Amino acid sequence: MPSDPDHVLDAIDGVVDEWETLSADAMRWAPPETKSPDLMSEVSEILGPLVNAFSQVLRPVSDALERALQAAFDDDDEDDGPGRPA
């Protein structure tokens, strides 16, 4: 590689020109394409909130069932007593 100053300046100019070209391309922005909604996205927009609401309605029922099962199994443990072998 020659060490003359003109060659170094040409190399720097080439790098700067290349960077300006690439950065101009990188700075271009185009808005996303708008697609018409398909059947699956429309169905998910409708059913998503309904499923969420239904699960929130069933939460107290599941909590009550859990408490009932826990109480039933806790009562069985108390029946064993200290005198009975496990």
Secondary structure by P-SEA (a helix, b strand, c coil): ccccaaaaaaaaaaaaaaaaaaaaaaacccccccccccaaaaaaaaaaaaaaaaaaaaaaaaaaaaaaaaaaaaaaaaaacccccc
